[in-house]
Amino acid sequence: MKLQLALDTPDLAHELELAGKVAEHVDLIEAGTPLLIREGIRAVRELRRRHRGRPIVADIKVIDAGEPIAELAFAAGASVVTVLGGASDEVIDRVVRSASRYEGQVMADSLSVTDIVTRASQLRDLGVGSICINRRGFRQAKTSEERIQQIGDLISRIELPVYLAGGIDVNELKRLRSLPLAGVIVGAAIAEARSPVETAKAMRSMLDKYETR
């Protein structure tokens, strides 16, 4: 299970400093949507320049004009570009074509997708490499254990590697690590921790120890 750091504030200097501290403990570094809105593709370029050993995710959530936008991100050094799962097949196809030219990947965000299982199958056929779902979408669960079970049931029916986002902290990760997730996307739990380095290190160690069992 990969650990993806989400840089979700629009302060580039702050986010570059944070990434510099914890990069060795994470697998992917994400230029979050607020950061991209304020700083544009420059954020991707700066992250790539500083962290050549880590894939950079551009969380653009493309919904229109797919190819030109994706081209900007991939050319700047992004390894992964996100699209909205509800975008048209034509837009997604264009983003996938752009990714293929740069040996990149496309991740779909399931935001506003009502039938995630069916759409995931369609996205896979279009060439999308993974899908992100949000744990906050399981509000009907009455307990944490019930939510974990519901997430697991959904993952088992999705025909794409699944990344989970949405307020994941160390305690939640302990429960999630038994699920067949491709990765978890963590922002505030690391960024707002008293020690971001120690928190990132603890999460990485937790995942590594579980995988060796």
Secondary structure, 3 states (H helix, E strand, C coil): CEEEEEECCCCHHHHHHHHHHHHHHCCEEEECHHHHHHHCCHHHHHHHHHCCCCCEEEEEEECCCHHHHHHHHHHCCCCEEEEECCCCHHHHHHHHHHHHHCCCEEEEECCCCCCHHHHHHHHHHHCCCEEEEEHHHCCCCCCHHHHHHHHHHHHHHCCCCEEEECCCCHHHHHHHCCCCCCEEEECHHHHCCCCHHHHHHHHHHHHHHHHCC
